[in-house]
Amino acid sequence: HVQLVESGGGSVQAGGSLNLACAASGYDHKWWFMAWFRQAPGKEREGVAAILGASKTAYADSVKGRFTISQNNAENTVYLQMNDLKTEDTAIYYCAAGPKGWSWTPPLTADSYTVWGQGTQVTVS
């Protein structure tokens, strides 16, 4: 079965960068969507970025141009490079995996994903 372990969170000043990593096992990158979600205190979990394979990606409007999702299939690792971080990016970030079914467009809705990591804290001050 699919397992996910996130790393790379931490504290950074506004304008700084962080690179999150999600080590995945038990999945085939051709048939699973991979995504990053985040949840800030008192707010609902929101989709940040999603990917299928190497090139099909989707981003929330709030992070377009600042965040980049990528997938290293040889390492079974999904990355989220976050640049120009803002205080509003502060949240717990979760890696998620979901079967692609008939769709080719990576979704940013939580109910499309069935496996979740434990989360990693990102704090921007």
Rosetta silent file (secondary structure, phi, psi, omega in degrees, C-alpha in Angstrom):
SEQUENCE: HVQLVESGGGSVQAGGSLNLACAASGYDHKWWFMAWFRQAPGKEREGVAAILGASKTAYADSVKGRFTISQNNAENTVYLQMNDLKTEDTAIYYCAAGPKGWSWTPPLTADSYTVWGQGTQVTVS
SCORE:     score description
SCORE:     0.000 S_00000001
   1 L     0.000  161.745 -175.724    0.000    0.000    0.000 S_00000001
   2 L   -76.327  135.351  175.380    1.037    3.628   -0.509 S_00000001
   3 E  -131.492  144.095 -176.102    2.963    5.346    2.262 S_00000001
   4 E  -131.721  136.866  177.193    4.081    8.970    2.415 S_00000001
   5 E  -135.111  117.248 -179.289    6.645   10.716    4.614 S_00000001
   6 E   -89.833  155.504  173.161    7.170   14.480    4.400 S_00000001
   7 E  -154.921  166.919  173.827   10.292   16.423    5.315 S_00000001
   8 L   103.523   -3.127  178.273   11.800   19.858    4.799 S_00000001
   9 L   -70.660  172.381  179.153    9.519   22.082    6.814 S_00000001
  10 E   164.253 -166.210  179.597   10.841   24.784    9.107 S_00000001
  11 E  -109.827  138.464 -178.200   10.863   28.477    9.907 S_00000001
  12 E  -148.891  154.850  176.229   11.864   31.126    7.403 S_00000001
  13 L   -81.316  154.515  177.435   11.571   34.863    6.986 S_00000001
  14 L   -54.616  137.405 -176.119    9.196   36.366    4.477 S_00000001
  15 L    92.519  -10.798 -179.259   10.735   36.336    1.030 S_00000001
  16 L   -83.778 -173.977 -175.991   12.715   33.204    1.785 S_00000001
  17 L  -132.764  152.739  171.395   12.513   29.707    0.322 S_00000001
  18 E  -143.252  151.450  176.398   11.915   26.152    1.479 S_00000001
  19 E  -124.425  110.876  178.114   11.901   22.853   -0.381 S_00000001
  20 E   -87.187  146.938  176.942    9.538   20.195    0.953 S_00000001
  21 E  -127.278  144.658  177.729   10.048   16.536    0.080 S_00000001
  22 E  -128.028  107.242  177.835    7.610   13.643    0.180 S_00000001
  23 E   -83.019  119.547 -175.161    9.142   10.166    0.118 S_00000001
  24 E  -114.919  149.182  175.817    6.561    7.810   -1.341 S_00000001
  25 E  -142.788  155.068  175.177    6.422    4.045   -1.566 S_00000001
  26 L    79.406   21.512 -179.410    3.999    1.479   -2.916 S_00000001
  27 L  -137.505  162.477  175.391    2.686    3.473   -5.864 S_00000001
  28 L  -110.951  117.590 -173.699    3.119    3.811   -9.639 S_00000001
  29 L   -60.720  -18.887 -179.238    3.645    7.449  -10.666 S_00000001
  30 L   -75.492  -21.522 -171.098    1.802    6.814  -13.963 S_00000001
  31 L  -121.032    5.597 -179.975   -1.458    5.992  -12.183 S_00000001
  32 E  -127.046  133.937  166.482   -1.440    8.133   -9.064 S_00000001
  33 E   -76.187  143.268  172.862   -1.940   11.842   -8.568 S_00000001
  34 E  -123.485  142.638 -175.155    0.431   13.356   -6.022 S_00000001
  35 E  -150.455  162.674  170.603   -0.309   16.638   -4.301 S_00000001
  36 E  -116.695  131.521  174.149    0.564   19.049   -1.548 S_00000001
  37 E  -119.742  165.488  174.286   -2.119   20.464    0.694 S_00000001
  38 E  -144.013  154.662  178.445   -1.862   22.855    3.612 S_00000001
  39 E  -140.980  118.026  177.117   -3.922   23.705    6.628 S_00000001
  40 L   -93.121  157.924 -179.670   -3.528   26.846    8.692 S_00000001
  41 L   -56.395  129.394  177.550   -5.001   27.167   12.203 S_00000001
  42 L    78.409    4.131 -178.788   -8.732   27.722   12.041 S_00000001
  43 L  -120.662  161.661  177.451   -8.878   27.204    8.289 S_00000001
  44 L   -76.555  156.156  175.678   -9.887   24.364    6.009 S_00000001
  45 L   -67.336  134.616 -178.877   -7.325   22.206    4.283 S_00000001
  46 E  -127.283  144.943  176.285   -6.575   23.610    0.827 S_00000001
  47 E   -75.180  133.740 -178.548   -4.876   22.171   -2.216 S_00000001
  48 E  -103.992  -50.960 -178.180   -1.626   23.907   -3.092 S_00000001
  49 E  -157.418  150.405  179.863   -0.180   21.951   -6.012 S_00000001
  50 E  -143.465  156.725 -176.943   -0.697   18.602   -7.707 S_00000001
  51 E  -148.176  147.298  171.423    1.116   16.512  -10.300 S_00000001
  52 E  -127.637  122.448 -177.998    0.628   13.473  -12.508 S_00000001
  53 L    65.549 -136.319 -176.079    3.780   11.916  -13.921 S_00000001
  54 L  -102.847  -18.413 -167.699    6.447   14.443  -14.823 S_00000001
  55 L  -130.495  -18.120 -179.090    4.586   17.227  -16.556 S_00000001
  56 E   -86.554  115.213 -176.112    0.893   17.531  -15.714 S_00000001
  57 E  -132.276  161.103  174.994    0.602   20.007  -12.880 S_00000001
  58 E  -145.403  146.106 -177.761   -1.968   22.212  -11.196 S_00000001
  59 E  -135.799  147.704  169.306   -1.541   25.074   -8.749 S_00000001
  60 L   -69.677  147.290 -178.877   -3.709   27.139   -6.459 S_00000001
  61 L   -57.350  -33.715 -174.695   -3.920   30.753   -7.620 S_00000001
  62 L   -68.864  -15.393 -177.752   -2.357   31.918   -4.368 S_00000001
  63 L  -119.638   -3.293 -179.610    0.929   30.116   -5.106 S_00000001
  64 L   -57.812  134.343  179.980    1.244   30.330   -8.895 S_00000001
  65 L    86.041  -11.735 -179.960    4.609   31.720   -9.884 S_00000001
  66 L  -115.733  -35.187 -177.566    6.060   31.089   -6.418 S_00000001
  67 E  -109.112  146.951  175.999    5.710   27.331   -5.820 S_00000001
  68 E  -134.476  125.842  175.553    6.821   24.488   -8.076 S_00000001
  69 E   -99.011  139.861  177.992    5.821   20.853   -7.703 S_00000001
  70 E  -147.106  166.147 -175.573    8.020   18.164   -9.228 S_00000001
  71 E  -139.945  125.947  175.007    8.431   14.428   -9.060 S_00000001
  72 E  -102.616  102.936 -173.458   11.591   12.349   -9.225 S_00000001
  73 L   -68.481  -32.524  179.736   10.368    8.946  -10.320 S_00000001
  74 L   -66.363  -33.053 -179.030   13.710    7.223   -9.782 S_00000001
  75 L   -96.257   -5.471 -174.932   13.717    8.382   -6.144 S_00000001
  76 L    52.669   46.386 -177.393    9.936    8.052   -5.636 S_00000001
  77 E  -130.930  136.581  176.140    9.974   11.537   -4.201 S_00000001
  78 E  -110.524  134.296 -177.235    7.679   14.504   -4.770 S_00000001
  79 E  -115.122  153.223  170.225    9.012   17.975   -4.091 S_00000001
  80 E  -131.586  103.417  176.941    7.442   21.346   -3.439 S_00000001
  81 E   -85.684  121.214 -176.779    9.859   24.202   -4.011 S_00000001
  82 E  -116.355  117.113  179.496    8.480   27.283   -2.301 S_00000001
  83 L  -115.266  162.103  177.853    9.967   30.673   -3.139 S_00000001
  84 L    49.355   50.960 -176.123    9.077   34.211   -2.080 S_00000001
  85 L   -66.341  145.353 -179.392    7.287   32.868    0.968 S_00000001
  86 L  -119.375  160.473 -178.912    4.686   35.047    2.643 S_00000001
  87 H   -59.261  -31.415 -179.335    3.327   35.025    6.189 S_00000001
  88 H   -72.830   -5.860  174.782    0.042   33.689    4.824 S_00000001
  89 H   -83.362   -6.271  179.484    1.877   30.557    3.651 S_00000001
  90 L   -62.225  124.932 -177.099    2.278   29.519    7.287 S_00000001
  91 E  -178.471  171.480  165.712    0.548   26.156    7.735 S_00000001
  92 E   -87.624  128.817 -179.360    1.034   22.454    8.162 S_00000001
  93 E  -103.169  130.962 -177.713    1.820   21.029    4.732 S_00000001
  94 E  -118.073  138.241  169.818    0.623   17.554    3.827 S_00000001
  95 E   -89.859  143.859 -178.620    1.632   15.276    1.002 S_00000001
  96 E  -142.324  152.506  177.896   -1.216   13.261   -0.514 S_00000001
  97 E  -132.375  141.712  179.011   -1.694   10.514   -3.085 S_00000001
  98 E  -148.173  142.593  178.747   -4.801    9.508   -4.995 S_00000001
  99 E   -64.488  138.492 -172.588   -5.596    7.061   -7.812 S_00000001
 100 L   -76.394  -23.481 -178.921   -6.023    8.870  -11.147 S_00000001
 101 L    57.823 -133.964 -177.208   -8.985    6.866  -12.390 S_00000001
 102 L   -91.987   -7.794 -175.180  -10.167    8.223  -15.775 S_00000001
 103 L   -87.471  148.409  174.901   -8.940   11.789  -15.236 S_00000001
 104 L  -111.562    0.591 -177.713   -5.681   13.229  -16.562 S_00000001
 105 L  -103.976  117.855 -179.382   -5.951   16.527  -14.704 S_00000001
 106 L   -61.926  122.440 -178.495   -4.413   16.595  -11.225 S_00000001
 107 L   -84.037  159.673  176.252   -7.123   17.726   -8.810 S_00000001
 108 L  -116.879   21.556  178.013   -6.702   20.093   -5.884 S_00000001
 109 L  -102.615  134.475 -173.461   -9.667   18.788   -3.904 S_00000001
 110 H   -61.053  -32.830 -176.263   -8.960   16.789   -0.775 S_00000001
 111 H   -72.921   -4.478  175.271  -11.606   14.153   -1.472 S_00000001
 112 H   -84.846   -6.379 -173.834   -9.667   13.054   -4.569 S_00000001
 113 L  -117.486  136.713 -173.174   -6.834   11.784   -2.375 S_00000001
 114 L  -112.590  -13.341 -178.680   -6.881    8.643   -0.302 S_00000001
 115 E  -126.931  134.831 -175.465   -3.441    8.524    1.313 S_00000001
 116 E  -131.032  145.161  172.536   -1.960   11.281    3.463 S_00000001
 117 L   -82.060 -177.804 -175.492    1.357   11.947    5.118 S_00000001
 118 L   -85.278  -13.614  178.402    1.745   13.117    8.685 S_00000001
 119 L    95.218  152.535  176.779    2.415   16.747    7.766 S_00000001
 120 E  -139.824  135.354 -174.153    5.305   19.143    8.194 S_00000001
 121 E   -80.416  134.155  171.459    5.116   22.621    9.721 S_00000001
 122 E  -122.436  123.958 -179.479    6.066   25.670    7.673 S_00000001
 123 E  -124.465  124.066 -179.598    6.277   28.975    9.524 S_00000001
 124 E  -116.473  124.237 -177.634    6.925   32.261    7.741 S_00000001
 125 L  -124.196    0.000    0.000    7.563   35.361    9.822 S_00000001
